[in-house]
Amino acid sequence: MRIIGVDPGLITTGYGVLEVERGQVRLLEGGIIEGGPADQAVENRLLALHRGMTDVLKDLQPQAMAMEALYSHYAHPATAILMGHARGVLSLAAAQAGIPVYNYSATQIKDYLVGSGRAAKSQVQRMVQKQLGLVEIPTPHDMADALAVALCHCRFAGSPLAGHRVKGPGGLAVPDLLDLGIATEDKGGPAGDSGSSGREVGEVGSHHP
């Protein structure tokens, strides 16, 4: 099974493709898709992201896409709106390719990789390095974050918990939240992005023997 993890960003989106076979996980490719600088029209950046993701999906043929969920209580609402735009066109590319999209909260990803939902991003990235047997932490960091989501889905793939629905106030089911890529916790500050239009394969170092 091939899984693509995606770290959405309007200017830079990270991606990482893993192949799971007989209980072994292998990194196929990771990199970034650049939508363009912040002074470009939003619609042009979204088009670049969609085209870039479409190319990645066509070339690498994953069977599932995993993304980090947005949050319903953003400290920076404008950031959430822009991130929602990016997620929308990336999800559209997946739908057009017939690929299901699964959403995981940051807490789920950190808890699986590090054992703590409050782990620092640097800890998560080191665990990505360790689990994939890499000499160095994958760069750019957008790609490392995407690989973390993909590894999380490897854990839950085939399980009823894959991209599982969250609970709202009082434990009531909120079935549409994770389907829409929205989680019920605060991500904090705005996402940082940079770059120009295009797809760029990242640096993953060498695999350990």
C-alpha positions in Angstrom: 0.0 0.0 0.0 1.2 3.5 -0.8 0.3 6.4 1.4 0.9 10.1 0.8 1.2 12.4 3.8 0.5 16.0 3.1 1.3 19.1 5.2 -0.9 21.8 3.6 0.3 25.3 3.1 -0.9 28.0 0.7 2.7 29.0 -0.3 4.5 25.7 0.4 2.9 22.3 0.8 5.0 19.4 2.0 4.4 15.8 0.9 5.9 12.4 1.6 5.0 9.0 0.0 5.6 5.8 1.9 5.2 2.2 0.7 4.0 -0.4 3.2 4.6 -4.0 2.4 4.7 -7.0 4.6 4.9 -4.8 7.7 7.8 -2.8 6.4 7.7 0.9 5.6 9.8 2.4 2.9 10.2 6.0 1.9 9.6 6.5 -1.9 9.7 10.3 -2.3 9.3 13.4 -0.3 9.4 17.1 -1.2 7.4 20.3 -1.5 4.9 21.8 -3.9 5.3 25.6 -4.1 2.2 27.7 -4.7 4.0 31.0 -5.0 4.9 34.0 -2.9 2.4 35.8 -0.7 2.1 38.7 -3.1 0.7 36.4 -5.9 -3.1 36.2 -6.4 -4.6 33.5 -4.2 -6.3 31.8 -7.1 -3.0 31.4 -9.0 -1.3 29.9 -5.9 -4.2 27.5 -5.5 -4.0 26.5 -9.2 -0.2 25.8 -8.7 -0.9 23.6 -5.7 -3.6 21.7 -7.5 -1.4 21.1 -10.5 1.6 20.1 -8.4 -0.4 17.6 -6.3 -2.0 16.2 -9.4 1.4 15.5 -10.9 2.6 13.9 -7.6 -0.4 11.6 -7.4 -0.1 10.7 -11.1 3.6 9.9 -10.8 3.6 8.0 -7.5 0.1 6.4 -7.5 -0.7 6.4 -3.7 -3.8 4.6 -2.5 -4.5 6.9 0.4 -3.9 10.5 1.4 -3.4 11.6 5.0 -3.5 15.2 6.2 -3.2 17.0 9.5 -6.7 18.4 10.4 -7.5 22.0 10.8 -8.8 23.3 14.1 -12.2 24.8 15.0 -10.6 27.2 17.5 -7.8 29.0 15.6 -6.1 31.9 17.2 -5.6 33.4 13.8 -8.9 32.9 11.8 -7.4 34.3 8.6 -4.8 31.6 8.7 -7.4 28.9 9.0 -9.3 30.3 6.0 -6.2 30.3 3.8 -5.3 26.8 5.0 -8.8 25.7 4.2 -8.3 27.0 0.6 -5.1 24.9 0.3 -6.7 21.8 1.8 -9.6 22.2 -0.5 -7.6 22.0 -3.8 -5.3 19.3 -2.4 -8.4 17.2 -1.5 -9.9 17.9 -4.9 -6.8 16.5 -6.6 -7.1 13.4 -4.4 -10.8 13.0 -5.3 -10.1 13.4 -9.0 -7.5 10.6 -8.7 -10.0 8.4 -6.8 -7.9 8.6 -3.6 -9.6 8.7 -0.2 -8.4 11.4 2.2 -7.9 10.8 6.0 -7.5 13.5 8.6 -5.5 13.3 11.9 -5.2 15.9 14.6 -1.8 17.1 15.6 -2.4 15.4 19.0 -3.0 12.0 17.4 0.2 12.4 15.2 2.4 13.4 18.2 0.9 10.8 20.5 1.6 8.0 18.0 5.1 9.0 17.1 6.4 10.3 20.4 3.9 9.0 23.0 2.8 12.5 24.0 0.2 14.7 22.3 2.2 17.8 23.5 5.5 16.8 22.0 7.6 19.5 20.3 7.8 19.5 16.6 11.6 18.7 16.8 10.8 15.5 18.7 8.3 14.4 16.0 10.8 15.1 13.3 13.5 13.0 15.1 11.0 10.1 15.4 10.3 10.4 11.6 14.0 10.1 11.0 14.2 7.1 13.3 11.2 5.2 12.0 12.3 5.6 8.4 15.9 4.7 9.2 17.4 8.0 7.9 20.8 9.4 8.7 19.3 13.0 9.0 16.0 14.6 9.7 14.3 15.0 6.3 14.3 18.5 4.9 12.6 20.8 4.2 10.6 20.6 7.4 7.3 20.7 5.5 8.2 17.4 4.1 9.2 16.0 7.5 5.8 17.0 8.8 4.0 15.4 5.9 5.9 12.1 6.5 4.8 12.2 10.2 1.2 12.3 9.0 1.8 9.4 6.6 3.5 7.3 9.4 0.4 8.0 11.6 -1.9 6.7 8.9 0.4 3.6 8.5 -0.5 2.9 12.2 -4.2 3.2 11.7 -4.7 2.0 8.1 -7.2 -0.8 7.9 -8.5 0.1 11.4 -11.8 1.7 12.3 -9.8 4.5 13.9 -8.3 5.6 10.5 -9.1 9.3 10.2 -11.6 8.6 13.0 -14.4 11.0 13.9 -13.9 13.2 17.0 -16.3 13.9 19.9 -17.8 17.2 20.6 -18.9 18.8 23.9 -20.3 16.3 26.3 -19.0 13.4 24.2 -21.5 13.8 21.5 -20.4 12.6 18.1 -19.5 15.3 15.6 -19.3 13.2 12.4 -18.5 15.9 9.9 -15.5 17.6 11.6 -12.7 15.2 10.6 -14.5 14.5 7.3 -13.9 18.2 6.6 -10.4 18.1 8.1 -11.4 20.1 11.2 -10.3 19.1 14.7 -11.4 20.6 18.0 -8.2 22.0 19.4 -6.1 25.1 18.8 -3.1 24.9 16.5 -1.7 28.2 17.8 0.1 30.6 15.5 0.0 31.0 11.8 1.7 28.5 9.5 5.0 29.6 7.9 5.5 29.2 4.2 7.9 30.4 1.5 8.8 29.6 -2.1 7.6 29.9 -5.7 5.5 27.8 -7.9 6.6 24.3 -8.6 7.4 20.8 -7.2 10.7 20.1 -5.5 12.0 16.8 -4.2 13.4 17.1 -0.6 16.6 15.9 1.0 16.1 12.6 3.0 19.8 11.6 3.5 20.7 8.0 3.3 18.9 5.0 4.7 20.6 3.1 7.5 21.8 -0.3 6.3 
